[in-house]
Amino acid sequence: MSKICWGTVLAMVLAGAAQAQTVTVCAERWVPFVYRDDNGEVKGLGAEVLQQVARQHDATVHFQFLSMSGCYKQAAAGRADVVAFATARETPAGWLQNQRPLVYWPLHAWVSSTLPEQRYHELQQFAGLRVAWVPSYDYPQPLVKQTHWRRVEAPDTQASFTMLAGGRVDVVFDDYQATQDIARQLGGRVKRLEGLVASHHETFSIRPGLEWLRDGIEQEAARLAENGTLEQFYLQYFRVSWGQVLAVPH
């Protein structure tokens, strides 16, 4: 009898192991949302939410770190179940996206430190100016729709700030977290205007069949907003409140 019972238990354990699901997430490294630290551990708000939801469903998460174009190729080839922060136009047809606010890209305006302005008031104050524009960035629609300034293409944030410090552009829109070290390196030649300009809602694109993951992300986002975690997170990393992130144009 004992052998029969243990055999049954072993069969159940093996069956459960066979059914255990691994969700493959492809992401471009983005501190503080999803990244691998110096010890090789995956960290960040987005990573923690995905791992928490997976644990609740006895699943595990495997992270791949590639460029966004690389992640789109992985998804198209069936080698990724989730693409972190994919644009709506690049999301594979039929894939799911979470909608509840969680991950945002909050943008400030950076200008030359020689200018008298100290605070951002409205986009119209940049009329006629040269704005650094990184084509691969998914800017908020209020910025995309503006026609009263001149876009000057830049390959990335570092190049945008170098152009600003060198007088080749007049304005850079970017977030505090990504730019604080760059601004210090430029020795006070650029400054951040007070006041948030806009924010962009970044979503997870999830393959069909993983509705439980999308729904779990939504529930976890609601919980983190309710318990004040998102307030603390955005104040710590972006120097803006959660309320400010939600209040500005998207």
C-alpha positions in Angstrom: 0.0 0.0 0.0 2.8 2.4 0.9 4.5 1.8 -2.4 1.3 2.4 -4.3 0.7 5.7 -2.4 4.2 7.0 -3.0 4.0 6.0 -6.6 0.8 8.0 -7.0 2.4 11.0 -5.3 5.5 10.8 -7.5 3.3 10.6 -10.6 1.4 13.7 -9.5 4.6 15.6 -8.8 6.0 14.7 -12.2 2.8 15.7 -13.9 2.8 19.0 -12.1 6.5 19.7 -13.1 5.7 18.9 -16.7 2.8 21.4 -16.6 4.9 24.2 -15.0 5.0 27.1 -17.4 7.9 29.3 -18.2 7.1 32.8 -19.6 9.8 34.3 -21.8 9.9 38.1 -21.5 12.0 40.1 -24.0 13.0 43.6 -23.0 15.4 46.4 -23.8 17.3 47.3 -20.6 15.5 50.2 -18.9 16.4 51.3 -15.4 14.5 51.4 -13.1 11.8 49.2 -14.8 13.5 46.1 -16.0 17.3 45.5 -16.1 20.0 43.1 -15.0 22.2 44.5 -12.2 26.0 44.0 -11.7 25.3 40.7 -10.0 23.4 39.4 -12.9 20.0 39.6 -11.1 17.0 41.0 -12.9 15.6 44.0 -11.1 13.0 46.8 -11.6 9.4 47.6 -11.0 8.2 45.8 -14.2 10.3 42.8 -13.6 9.0 42.4 -10.0 5.4 42.7 -11.1 5.8 40.0 -13.8 7.6 37.7 -11.3 5.0 38.2 -8.7 2.1 37.4 -11.0 4.0 34.3 -12.3 4.5 33.0 -8.8 0.8 33.2 -8.1 0.2 30.9 -11.1 3.1 28.5 -10.4 5.0 29.8 -13.4 8.5 31.2 -13.8 9.8 34.1 -15.9 12.8 34.0 -18.2 14.2 37.3 -19.3 15.9 38.1 -22.5 17.6 41.5 -22.9 17.8 42.7 -26.5 17.1 45.9 -28.5 13.4 46.6 -29.2 13.8 45.5 -32.8 15.4 42.3 -31.5 12.5 41.7 -29.2 10.0 42.2 -32.0 11.8 39.6 -34.1 11.8 37.2 -31.1 8.0 37.6 -30.8 7.4 37.1 -34.5 9.5 33.9 -34.4 7.6 32.6 -31.4 10.6 32.8 -29.1 9.1 35.4 -26.7 5.8 35.4 -24.9 6.0 39.0 -23.7 7.6 42.1 -25.1 8.1 44.8 -22.5 7.1 48.3 -23.4 6.3 47.6 -27.1 4.5 50.3 -29.0 1.0 49.7 -30.2 2.0 49.8 -33.8 4.8 47.3 -33.3 2.8 44.9 -31.2 2.0 41.6 -33.0 -1.5 41.3 -34.3 -3.9 39.8 -31.8 -1.5 40.2 -28.8 -2.8 41.5 -25.5 -1.8 44.7 -23.7 -2.3 45.7 -20.1 -4.2 49.0 -19.7 -4.1 50.0 -16.0 -1.5 52.6 -15.2 1.8 51.2 -14.0 4.9 52.0 -16.1 5.2 55.6 -17.4 8.0 57.6 -19.1 7.7 61.0 -17.4 9.4 63.8 -19.5 10.9 67.1 -18.4 12.3 69.8 -20.7 16.0 70.4 -20.6 17.5 73.7 -21.9 20.7 75.7 -21.9 21.6 76.9 -18.5 22.2 80.4 -20.0 18.5 80.9 -20.5 16.5 82.8 -17.9 13.5 80.4 -17.9 13.3 78.2 -14.7 9.9 76.6 -15.2 7.9 74.8 -17.8 4.5 76.3 -18.5 3.2 75.1 -21.9 4.5 73.6 -25.1 4.0 76.9 -26.8 7.0 78.3 -25.0 9.2 76.2 -27.3 7.7 77.6 -30.5 10.3 78.2 -33.2 13.0 76.3 -31.3 15.1 73.3 -32.3 14.1 70.2 -30.4 16.3 67.1 -30.2 14.3 64.1 -31.4 15.3 60.5 -31.2 13.2 58.6 -33.9 13.3 55.3 -32.0 11.7 56.8 -28.8 8.0 56.5 -28.3 7.2 60.1 -27.4 3.8 61.1 -25.9 1.3 62.2 -28.5 1.1 65.9 -27.4 4.8 66.2 -28.4 4.4 64.1 -31.5 1.6 66.3 -32.8 3.5 69.6 -32.3 4.4 71.5 -35.5 5.5 74.8 -34.2 9.1 73.7 -33.4 11.8 72.1 -35.6 12.9 68.6 -34.9 16.6 67.8 -35.1 17.2 64.1 -35.1 19.6 62.5 -32.6 20.6 58.9 -32.1 20.0 58.7 -28.3 19.9 60.6 -25.1 23.6 61.1 -24.7 23.8 62.6 -28.2 20.8 64.9 -27.5 22.5 66.4 -24.5 25.8 66.8 -26.2 23.9 68.7 -29.0 22.1 70.8 -26.4 25.4 71.7 -24.6 27.0 72.6 -27.9 24.2 74.9 -29.0 23.0 72.7 -31.9 19.5 72.2 -30.3 17.5 74.3 -27.9 15.4 71.7 -26.0 15.6 68.1 -25.0 12.7 66.1 -23.7 13.7 63.2 -21.4 13.3 61.8 -18.0 15.2 62.6 -14.8 16.5 59.1 -14.2 18.1 58.8 -17.6 19.6 62.2 -17.7 20.9 63.1 -14.2 24.4 61.7 -14.7 24.7 63.1 -18.3 23.7 66.6 -17.0 26.4 66.4 -14.3 29.0 65.4 -16.9 28.2 68.5 -18.9 29.3 70.7 -16.0 26.3 72.8 -15.6 25.8 73.8 -19.2 22.2 72.4 -19.3 19.4 72.6 -16.8 16.0 71.0 -16.2 13.0 73.2 -16.1 10.7 72.7 -13.2 7.4 71.1 -14.0 6.5 67.9 -15.8 5.9 68.2 -19.5 4.2 65.0 -20.4 4.3 61.2 -19.7 3.9 58.2 -21.9 2.1 55.0 -20.8 4.3 51.9 -21.5 2.6 48.6 -21.7 3.5 44.9 -21.8 2.5 43.1 -25.1 1.5 39.5 -24.2 0.8 36.7 -26.6 -2.7 35.2 -26.7 -3.4 32.5 -24.2 -1.7 34.4 -21.4 -4.8 36.3 -20.3 -4.0 35.3 -16.7 -0.8 37.3 -17.0 -2.4 40.4 -18.3 -5.1 40.3 -15.7 -2.6 39.7 -13.0 -0.6 42.7 -14.1 -3.7 44.8 -13.9 -4.5 43.6 -10.4 -1.0 44.2 -9.2 -0.9 47.7 -10.7 -4.1 48.5 -8.8 -2.6 47.2 -5.6 0.6 49.1 -5.9 -1.3 52.3 -6.6 -3.5 51.8 -3.7 -0.8 51.0 -1.1 1.4 54.0 -2.1 4.2 52.0 -3.7 3.9 53.8 -7.1 4.0 57.1 -5.3 7.2 56.3 -3.6 8.7 54.7 -6.7 8.2 57.7 -9.0 9.3 60.2 -6.3 12.5 58.2 -5.8 13.5 57.7 -9.4 11.9 60.5 -11.3 11.4 63.3 -8.7 7.6 63.5 -9.5 4.6 62.2 -7.7 2.3 59.5 -9.1 -0.5 62.1 -9.3 1.7 64.3 -11.4 2.5 61.5 -13.8 -1.2 60.8 -14.3 -2.2 64.4 -14.5 0.0 65.7 -17.4 -0.8 65.1 -21.0 -0.2 61.6 -22.3 
